[in-house]
Amino acid sequence: MATEYVKQLNNSLQSSHQDHLLSWSETPLGTAQNRQWMVACKVDGQVKGSATAPRKNTAKELAAKAALEAMGVNLE
């Protein structure tokens, strides 16, 4: 995945001095042979975006994208 939504989210929060409020939860789903990852992006303890994908990094990027959209950030 060529997107950098996690980086954009970090930059957005840093610019408003809120980067310390960012946290993630990562939950494996399914069997080891058919693993999926559910990742939730939280800002100040509130889930702003979540996603499920076969790769943890992909799910994290998609969750970051959802969080950016929920926060009204213009996606580059």
N, CA and C of each residue as an Amber inpcrd file, in Angstrom:
protein
   228
   0.8450000  -1.1730000   0.0000000   0.0000000   0.0000000   0.0000000
   0.8930000   1.2400000   0.0000000   0.7150000   2.0920000  -0.9870000
   1.5930000   3.2340000  -1.1830000   1.1390000   4.4730000  -0.4150000
  -0.0090000   4.4230000   0.2160000  -0.5180000   5.5990000   0.9200000
   0.2260000   5.8150000   2.2300000   0.1350000   7.0220000   2.7220000
   0.8090000   7.3710000   3.9730000  -0.1540000   8.1000000   4.9080000
  -1.3040000   7.4840000   5.1340000  -2.3130000   8.1060000   5.9820000
  -1.8700000   8.1890000   7.4370000  -1.1120000   7.1960000   7.9120000
  -0.6250000   7.2370000   9.3000000   0.2900000   8.4460000   9.4750000
   1.1710000   8.6510000   8.5150000   2.0860000   9.8040000   8.5630000
   1.2950000  11.1070000   8.5180000   0.3000000  11.1890000   7.6410000
  -0.5130000  12.3970000   7.5320000  -1.2830000  12.6540000   8.8330000
  -1.7910000  11.5920000   9.4440000  -2.5040000  11.7330000  10.7200000
  -1.5570000  12.2430000  11.8010000  -0.3660000  11.6510000  11.8810000
   0.6250000  12.1070000  12.8610000   0.9580000  13.5800000  12.6460000
   1.1880000  13.9740000  11.3870000   1.5250000  15.3630000  11.0840000
   0.3860000  16.3030000  11.4560000  -0.8370000  15.8890000  11.1650000
  -1.9950000  16.7180000  11.4820000  -2.1220000  16.9350000  12.9880000
  -1.9480000  15.8730000  13.7510000  -2.0610000  15.9880000  15.2060000
  -0.8790000  16.7630000  15.7930000   0.3180000  16.5860000  15.2280000
   1.4870000  17.3220000  15.7150000   1.3340000  18.8200000  15.4940000
   0.7340000  19.1910000  14.3580000   0.5930000  20.6180000  14.0510000
  -0.3240000  21.3230000  15.0440000  -1.2080000  20.5780000  15.6770000
  -2.0910000  21.1650000  16.6870000  -1.7050000  20.7320000  18.1040000
  -0.4840000  20.2030000  18.2430000   0.0630000  19.7810000  19.5450000
  -0.8240000  18.7530000  20.2390000  -1.4210000  17.8340000  19.4530000
  -2.2830000  16.7960000  20.0110000  -1.7490000  15.3880000  19.7350000
  -0.5090000  15.2760000  19.2490000   0.0210000  13.9620000  18.8900000
   0.0810000  13.0140000  20.0810000   0.1720000  13.5350000  21.2900000
   0.2060000  12.6820000  22.4800000  -1.1460000  12.0070000  22.7490000
  -2.1980000  12.4510000  22.0650000  -3.5300000  11.8780000  22.2660000
  -3.8090000  10.6810000  21.3650000  -2.9010000  10.3760000  20.4470000
  -3.1000000   9.2910000  19.4820000  -2.7340000   7.9280000  20.0730000
  -3.6230000   6.9550000  19.8750000  -3.3260000   5.5760000  20.2830000
  -3.9950000   4.6190000  19.3000000  -3.5550000   3.3740000  19.3330000
  -4.0420000   2.3470000  18.4140000  -4.3850000   1.0920000  19.1980000
  -5.3960000   0.3630000  18.7270000  -5.6240000  -0.9900000  19.2350000
  -5.6000000  -1.9200000  18.0300000  -4.9030000  -3.0370000  18.1710000
  -4.7310000  -4.0080000  17.0890000  -5.1930000  -5.3690000  17.5820000
  -6.1880000  -5.9310000  16.8980000  -6.7700000  -7.1960000  17.3260000
  -6.6980000  -8.2160000  16.1890000  -6.0200000  -9.3530000  16.4280000
  -6.0130000 -10.3970000  15.3970000  -7.3510000 -11.1330000  15.3810000
  -7.8330000 -11.4300000  14.1910000  -9.0880000 -12.1600000  14.0120000
  -8.8320000 -13.3880000  13.1490000  -9.6070000 -14.4350000  13.3560000
  -9.4980000 -15.6360000  12.5350000  -8.3630000 -16.5460000  12.9740000
  -8.1050000 -17.5380000  12.1460000  -7.0540000 -18.5220000  12.4340000
  -5.7120000 -18.0200000  11.9170000  -4.6510000 -18.6790000  12.3350000
  -3.3120000 -18.3090000  11.8710000  -3.1950000 -18.4330000  10.3510000
  -3.9070000 -19.3660000   9.7670000  -3.8630000 -19.5650000   8.3200000
  -4.7350000 -18.5470000   7.5750000  -5.6930000 -17.9500000   8.2430000
  -6.6260000 -17.0200000   7.6210000  -6.7580000 -15.7610000   8.4860000
  -5.5890000 -15.1860000   8.8410000  -5.5310000 -14.0650000   9.7790000
  -6.0540000 -12.7750000   9.1490000  -6.8240000 -12.0440000   9.9260000
  -7.2620000 -10.6880000   9.6100000  -6.8840000  -9.8200000  10.8130000
  -6.6620000  -8.5550000  10.5750000  -6.3540000  -7.6250000  11.6510000
  -7.4030000  -6.5260000  11.7070000  -7.9130000  -6.2850000  12.8900000
  -8.8300000  -5.1760000  13.1060000  -8.0430000  -4.1260000  13.8920000
  -7.9180000  -2.9400000  13.3080000  -7.1560000  -1.8630000  13.9340000
  -8.0910000  -0.6840000  14.1600000  -8.0440000  -0.1360000  15.3510000
  -8.8250000   1.0600000  15.6850000  -7.8600000   2.1970000  15.9990000
  -8.1510000   3.3500000  15.4370000  -7.3770000   4.5650000  15.6750000
  -8.1590000   5.4160000  16.6670000  -7.4980000   5.7640000  17.7730000
  -8.1590000   6.5450000  18.8190000  -7.4470000   7.8820000  19.0120000
  -8.2350000   8.9140000  19.1790000  -7.7100000  10.2350000  19.5210000
  -8.4100000  10.6520000  20.8080000  -7.6090000  10.8550000  21.8220000
  -8.1120000  11.1980000  23.1520000  -9.0990000  10.1450000  23.6600000
  -8.7870000   8.8740000  23.3720000  -9.5950000   7.7560000  23.8490000
 -10.8320000   7.4630000  23.0310000 -11.1470000   8.3030000  22.0430000
 -12.3230000   8.1130000  21.1930000 -11.9010000   7.4610000  19.8820000
 -12.6020000   6.4080000  19.4840000 -12.3060000   5.7650000  18.2000000
 -12.7280000   6.7160000  17.0900000 -11.7610000   7.0920000  16.2620000
 -12.0210000   7.9930000  15.1380000 -12.0820000   7.2320000  13.8190000
 -11.4840000   6.0300000  13.7850000 -11.5130000   5.2190000  12.5790000
 -11.0940000   3.8040000  12.8910000 -11.6210000   2.8630000  12.1270000
 -11.2200000   1.4630000  12.3010000 -11.2890000   0.7790000  10.9470000
 -10.5490000  -0.3290000  10.8340000 -10.5130000  -1.0780000   9.5790000
 -10.0480000  -2.4940000   9.8540000 -10.4170000  -3.3870000   8.9530000
  -9.9860000  -4.7850000   9.0180000  -9.3550000  -5.1470000   7.6860000
  -8.2050000  -5.8290000   7.7480000  -7.4890000  -6.2390000   6.5360000
  -6.5890000  -7.4310000   6.8610000  -6.1380000  -8.1560000   5.8280000
  -5.2620000  -9.3080000   6.0590000  -3.8900000  -8.9320000   6.6290000
  -3.4330000  -7.7220000   6.3740000  -2.1310000  -7.2670000   6.8960000
  -2.3630000  -6.1470000   7.9040000  -1.5980000  -6.2080000   8.9960000
  -1.7660000  -5.2290000  10.0620000  -1.4830000  -3.8120000   9.5620000
  -0.4270000  -3.6340000   8.7860000  -0.0860000  -2.2990000   8.2910000
  -1.1670000  -1.7450000   7.3770000  -1.7660000  -2.6010000   6.5580000
  -2.8520000  -2.1610000   5.6780000  -4.0490000  -1.7130000   6.4980000
  -4.4020000  -2.4930000   7.5150000  -5.5250000  -2.1220000   8.3830000
  -5.2390000  -0.8110000   9.1100000  -3.9990000  -0.6060000   9.5290000
  -3.6320000   0.6260000  10.2330000  -3.7460000   1.8320000   9.3000000
  -3.2810000   1.6940000   8.0710000  -3.3900000   2.7800000   7.0930000
  -4.8590000   3.1230000   6.8250000  -5.6920000   2.0980000   6.6520000
  -7.1100000   2.3220000   6.3850000  -7.8190000   2.9400000   7.5880000
  -7.4160000   2.5470000   8.7850000  -7.9930000   3.1430000   9.9950000
  -7.5680000   4.6050000  10.1200000  -6.3240000   4.8970000   9.7700000
  -5.8440000   6.2820000   9.8020000  -6.5990000   7.1260000   8.7810000
  -6.8470000   6.5760000   7.5980000  -7.6130000   7.2920000   6.5750000
  -9.0220000   7.6020000   7.0910000  -9.6640000   6.6150000   7.6980000
 -11.0060000   6.8160000   8.2440000 -10.9880000   7.8800000   9.3420000
  -9.9480000   7.8830000  10.1650000  -9.8410000   8.8830000  11.2310000
  -9.6710000  10.2810000  10.6430000  -8.8160000  10.4050000   9.6380000
  -8.6170000  11.7050000   8.9870000  -9.9230000  12.2250000   8.4060000
 -10.6540000  11.3370000   7.7410000 -11.9420000  11.7340000   7.1620000
 -12.9200000  12.1610000   8.2520000 -12.9530000  11.4200000   9.3560000
 -13.8680000  11.7500000  10.4590000 -13.4910000  13.0840000  11.1050000
 -12.2180000  13.4170000  11.0690000 -11.7430000  14.6610000  11.6580000
 -11.8410000  15.8250000  10.6840000 -12.2610000  15.5480000   9.4510000
 -12.4220000  16.6070000   8.4640000 -11.1220000  17.1010000   7.8500000
 -10.0820000  16.2720000   7.9090000  -8.7960000  16.6480000   7.3420000
  -8.8090000  16.4020000   5.8420000  -8.3170000  17.3550000   5.0710000
  -8.2200000  17.2160000   3.6220000  -7.1430000  16.1900000   3.2900000
  -7.5230000  15.0960000   2.6180000  -6.5700000  14.0440000   2.2840000
  -5.7850000  14.4340000   1.0450000  -4.4680000  14.2730000   1.1540000
  -3.5820000  14.6170000   0.0280000  -3.5590000  13.5190000  -0.9990000
